[in-house]
Amino acid sequence: MSETPIVASSSPTPSTEQMGSAGEYVSADEIQKLSPEMKTTVSVIAGMFRSISGPDPETSRIVAQSEMHEETCKLEGYKESLRIRDKQNERDHEFRKKRLNHETLKNVVVLAV
C-alpha cells in the first residue's frame, strides 16, 4: 500500500491521487485523518454496501437453519393438534353411539309396556 498524504480539498469528490487503487484496503487510522464530511460520506457508502451485499454465507446458513427449525416446529404442532382433534372426535362419536343405543333401548321398553 502506498503512503499518499491525504489532503483536504474544496471539491466534494476526491481526486484520483486521493482515491488510490480500486481494491486497496483503507485502515481505520487513515479514515480518522479524513475531514468530517468525507468520514460521513465514507460511512454512508460503507453502510449502503454492507446492506446491499447481505450477510456472509455462515450467517445466511444459520438464519436458514433457524427458519427451517421454526417451520418444522409449526408442522409438528399442527400434526399434534390434528391428532388431538381426531381423538376428541372419536370420543364424541362413542358417546353419541352409547346415548343413541340407550335411547333406542328406552323406546323399545316403552313400546313393549
SULTA-V749754 format. One line per field, one symbol per residue. phi: phi as a letter, one per 30 degrees, with the letter a starting at -180 (. if undefined). burial: b if it has 9 or more other C-alpha atoms within 8 Angstrom, else e. A space follows every 10 residues. Layout:
# SULTA-V749754
phi = ???
burial = ???
This chain:
# SULTA-V749754
phi = .dccdccdbd ddcddddddi ddcddcdddd dddddedddd dddddddddd dddiddeddd dddddddddd dddddddddd dddddddddd dddddddddd dddddddddd ddd
burial = eeeeeeeeee eeebeeebee eeeeeeeeee beebeeeebe eeeeeeeeeb eeeeeeeeeb eeeeeeeeee eeeeeeeeee eeeeeeeeee eeeeeeeeee eeeeeeeeee eee
